[in-house]
Amino acid sequence: MSNRAIWSMRKRHEWLGKPLKPKKMKRSGRLRIGLQDALDRRASGESQAQG
C-alpha cells in the first residue's frame, strides 16, 4: 500500500475540511520579520478613519 499524503485524498474527517489556526507570535518575532510595522500602520489607519 502506498503512503499517500493525507491532504490529497478525499476529506474523510471534519477536521481535514477546516483551515488551520494561525500560529501565535510574540511581538519580537513580528518585529523581526516586519509584520508588526504593518499591523501598527493598519491600526493607525483605522483609528484615523473613525475619528
C-alpha positions in Angstrom: 0.0 0.0 0.0 1.4 3.4 -0.9 1.9 6.0 1.7 0.0 8.9 0.1 -0.2 12.4 1.6 -3.4 12.7 3.6 -4.2 16.2 2.1 -4.5 14.8 -1.5 -7.2 12.3 -0.5 -10.9 12.9 -0.1 -11.7 14.8 3.1 -13.0 12.0 5.2 -12.9 13.8 8.5 -14.4 17.1 9.6 -11.0 18.4 10.9 -9.5 18.0 7.4 -12.0 20.4 6.0 -11.3 23.1 8.5 -8.5 25.6 8.0 -5.6 25.5 10.5 -5.4 28.1 13.2 -2.7 30.7 12.7 0.3 30.3 14.9 0.7 32.7 17.9 3.7 35.0 17.5 5.4 37.2 20.1 5.8 40.9 19.4 9.6 40.4 19.0 9.1 37.8 16.2 6.6 40.1 14.4 9.1 43.0 14.6 11.9 40.9 13.2 10.0 40.0 10.0 8.4 43.4 9.7 4.8 42.3 10.4 4.4 44.5 13.5 5.0 47.7 11.4 2.2 46.7 9.0 -0.1 45.9 11.9 0.7 49.3 13.5 0.0 51.1 10.2 -3.3 49.3 9.8 -4.3 50.1 13.4 -3.4 53.8 13.0 -5.3 53.9 9.7 -8.5 52.5 11.3 -8.3 55.0 14.2 -8.0 57.9 11.8 -10.9 56.7 9.8 -13.1 56.5 12.9 -12.1 59.8 14.4 
